[in-house]
Amino acid sequence: MDYSACPRIYSDGQWWDTEVPNVMVSQACPDNAQGEARRNCTAEGLWQEPDFFNCTHTGMIEQQKKVWQNVMYVYLLKYGLV
């Protein structure tokens, strides 16, 4: 076991684990979110704050679908396609 790596830790609803230092760890987003969460383990074996930028809550995805359906309907109405 490499003791210079970041220790296994539970944080922000997820277990973060790596066996090597100086690496970006990626995993599925927590809870009801889709995408990929990332967290950097520094060369010194310290975890940086997790990055959830690419995580989208499933409720938001459903809302996005509804918005796009409405946009398409308005477009079709505008050009007389419905």
N, C-alpha and C positions, 0 to 999 in steps of 0.2 A: 504494500500500500504506500502511495506517495503522500507524505504528510505536508508537502508544500501545496497540494491542491486545496481548493475550497472545501470546507466541511459540508456534509449533507445537512440541509436546513429546510424547515417548513416555513414558508413566508408567502404572503399574498395569496393564500389559498392553494398553494402548490408545494410539492417537495422539489428542491433544486439539488442536483447531484452531479458531480464530475470526478473523474479519477486523475485528471491532469490540470495543472495551472495554465493561465494565459490562454483561455479558450472561451468562445461564445457558445453557450448552451441554449438550444431551442427545444421547445415542447409545445404541445397543444395548449390553447388558452384555457383558463379555469372557468368554472361555473357554466353559465349558459352563453358562452361566447365561442365564436368560430375564428380560426386563424392560428397564428403562431406567436407565442410569447418567447422573449429572449432575455438572457441575463449573462453578463460577462463575469468570468472568474479571472481576476488579475494575476499577473506573474508572481505577486506576493501572496497569493492564496486567499484573497479577500473578494467577497461577492460585491458587485456594484448593484445599484437599484435595478429591478426588472423593467423591461421595456414591453408594454402592452399596446403599443401603437397599432399593431396589425390585428388586434383582437376586436371583433365586432359582436355585440350582444345579439342573440338570435331574434329578440324583439325588434331591434333596429333593422335587421335584415328584412323582416316581414313588412315593416313600415316603408322601407326603400322600395320593395316590390309594389306596394300599393301606390306609392307616388309615381313610379314609372308607368304603371297601368293607367293612371289618370292622365299623365303627360301624353301617352300614346293615344288615348281616347280624344283628347283635345286636338291633337295633331290631325287625327283622322277626320274629326268634325270640321276642322278648318279647311281641309282640302276636299270635303264632300265624299269621303271614302266610307262613310257609315250611313 
